[in-house]
Amino acid sequence: MLKTSGKTKSEVERELGLSHGLLRQWLKRFAVNEIENKLELSDRTELEAQIKQLKRDNAILQEERDILKNDIDLFAGTPQMKYKMVDQHRHEYSISRLCDVFEVSRSGYYDWVGRGPSHRQQEDDQIGHRIEVIFSDHYRCYGVPHMQSALQDEGIGISRKRIARLMKQHSCCINQKKA
């Protein structure tokens, strides 16, 4: 009647004695039902497949968000730091997903896993052990300058900064006397 008469919705409502807006509600409901009825089975299966894909994508994004929530500061770190994080979380998430999140390659991660400590790391371990021995032998009161001269006496020539770093790593810190 609305389409054939050429009248407005308000005029038809007054003519039929309907409350204001009721005809609009009916038209909306009819339009929704009409759209639902027009959807064919193939369209529905296509939409269901799209919904399924969106749910998968959403799960991936939630997983990545959970990973990042804890370790956001690692994006500025070295690849070795990122590989350590991948290694720590490999039981919770897939390695491939972790490598994507931390922007490192899977092959690089597996190479890192198979690789032993570097020559520098092995040297640092040996020198660190030697620093611990010297530090405890001298009543835990040798600082970096004394430690450097003690190491030079043993034929180990390294910089003060490296000694300071190794002393810190091996908890060889002098307790300052209170004034």
C-alpha positions in Angstrom: 0.0 0.0 0.0 2.8 2.4 0.8 4.7 1.7 -2.4 1.6 1.8 -4.7 -0.2 4.8 -3.2 2.8 7.2 -3.3 2.0 8.5 0.2 4.5 9.1 2.9 4.9 6.8 5.9 3.4 9.3 8.3 0.3 9.8 6.1 -0.2 6.0 5.8 0.1 5.7 9.6 -2.5 8.4 10.2 -4.8 6.8 7.6 -4.6 3.4 9.2 -4.7 4.8 12.8 -1.3 3.5 13.8 1.0 5.1 16.3 3.9 7.2 15.0 6.9 5.1 14.0 5.1 1.7 14.1 5.1 1.4 10.3 8.8 2.1 10.2 9.5 -0.7 12.7 7.4 -3.1 10.6 9.2 -2.1 7.4 12.6 -2.7 9.1 11.6 -6.1 10.4 10.2 -7.0 7.0 13.4 -5.9 5.3 15.6 -8.0 7.6 13.4 -11.1 7.1 13.4 -10.5 3.3 17.3 -10.3 3.3 17.5 -13.5 5.4 15.2 -15.3 3.1 17.1 -14.2 0.0 20.4 -15.6 1.3 20.9 -18.9 -0.4 22.6 -21.9 1.2 25.8 -21.3 -0.7 25.9 -17.7 0.6 25.4 -18.9 4.1 28.2 -21.5 3.9 30.5 -18.8 2.4 29.7 -16.5 5.3 30.2 -19.3 7.8 33.6 -20.0 6.2 34.5 -16.3 6.5 33.4 -16.2 10.1 35.5 -19.3 10.8 38.6 -17.6 9.2 38.0 -14.5 11.2 37.8 -16.5 14.4 41.2 -18.1 13.5 42.7 -14.8 12.8 41.4 -13.4 16.0 42.9 -16.3 18.0 46.3 -15.6 16.4 46.1 -11.9 17.2 45.1 -12.7 20.8 48.0 -15.1 21.1 50.5 -12.5 19.7 49.1 -9.9 22.0 49.6 -12.2 25.0 53.2 -12.8 24.0 53.8 -9.0 23.6 52.1 -8.1 26.8 54.9 -9.6 28.9 57.9 -8.9 26.7 57.4 -5.6 24.9 60.9 -4.3 25.9 62.6 -7.0 23.8 62.0 -5.4 20.4 65.0 -3.2 21.0 67.2 -6.1 22.1 69.7 -8.2 20.2 68.8 -11.3 18.3 70.3 -13.4 21.0 67.9 -11.8 23.6 65.0 -12.5 21.2 66.1 -16.1 20.7 66.2 -16.6 24.5 62.7 -15.3 24.7 61.5 -17.7 22.0 63.3 -20.5 23.9 61.6 -19.6 27.2 58.1 -19.5 25.7 58.4 -22.4 23.2 56.2 -24.6 25.4 53.4 -22.1 25.6 53.3 -21.0 21.9 54.5 -22.3 18.6 58.1 -21.5 17.7 57.0 -20.2 14.3 54.5 -17.7 15.9 57.1 -16.6 18.4 59.7 -16.0 15.7 57.1 -13.9 13.8 56.3 -11.8 16.8 59.9 -11.2 17.7 60.8 -10.6 14.1 63.6 -13.2 13.9 63.8 -16.1 11.4 63.1 -19.7 12.5 66.3 -20.9 10.9 68.2 -18.3 12.9 66.6 -19.6 16.1 67.4 -23.2 15.3 70.9 -22.2 14.4 71.2 -20.4 17.7 69.9 -23.5 19.6 72.5 -25.7 18.0 75.4 -23.3 18.5 77.5 -23.5 21.6 78.8 -20.5 23.6 81.0 -18.1 21.6 84.7 -17.8 22.1 84.2 -14.5 23.9 81.6 -16.1 26.2 84.0 -18.9 27.0 86.7 -16.4 27.8 84.4 -14.4 30.0 83.4 -17.5 31.9 87.1 -18.4 32.6 88.0 -14.9 33.6 84.8 -14.5 35.6 85.8 -17.6 37.6 89.3 -16.3 38.1 87.9 -12.9 39.3 85.7 -14.7 41.9 88.7 -16.6 43.2 90.9 -13.4 43.4 88.0 -11.5 45.0 87.4 -14.1 47.7 91.2 -14.5 48.4 91.5 -10.8 49.1 88.7 -10.6 51.6 86.2 -9.3 49.1 87.7 -5.9 49.1 89.4 -5.6 45.6 87.8 -3.1 43.3 88.3 -2.9 39.5 91.7 -1.2 39.6 93.2 -3.7 42.0 91.5 -6.6 40.1 93.0 -5.4 36.8 96.5 -5.3 38.3 96.0 -8.8 39.9 94.8 -10.2 36.5 97.8 -8.6 34.7 100.1 -10.2 37.2 98.6 -13.6 36.0 99.1 -12.6 32.4 95.4 -11.7 31.7 95.3 -8.2 30.1 91.8 -6.9 29.7 90.1 -3.5 30.1 88.6 -2.0 33.2 85.2 -1.9 31.7 85.2 -5.6 30.9 86.4 -6.4 34.4 83.7 -4.2 35.9 81.1 -6.0 33.8 82.4 -9.4 34.8 82.6 -8.5 38.5 79.0 -7.3 38.3 77.9 -10.5 36.6 79.6 -12.6 39.2 78.4 -10.5 42.2 81.8 -9.4 43.2 80.8 -6.1 44.6 82.5 -4.3 47.5 80.3 -3.5 50.4 80.9 0.2 51.1 81.4 1.1 54.8 78.8 3.4 56.3 80.1 6.8 57.3 
